[in-house]
Amino acid sequence: MRKGAKRLNYADRQRIESMKKSGAKVTEIAQAVGVHRATIYNELKRGGEPYRAEIAQRTL
């Protein structure tokens, strides 16, 4: 893993899910979780439509 890289845990995924449901922008979510916006875009793909933390956690 590169220096500064962060792995998302289930709590991060739950936070992404709740922020996404409330209508937050990807950049706002990324800043709140502490990752790059590309990480959030990848995570949203992983979690399905609509995004669900449980699904994203199981696909690892």
Protein Blocks (a to p, Z undefined) as FASTA:
>chain_A
ZZhiacddfklmmmmmmmmmnopafklmmmmnopafklmmmmmmmnopaddfklmmmmZZ
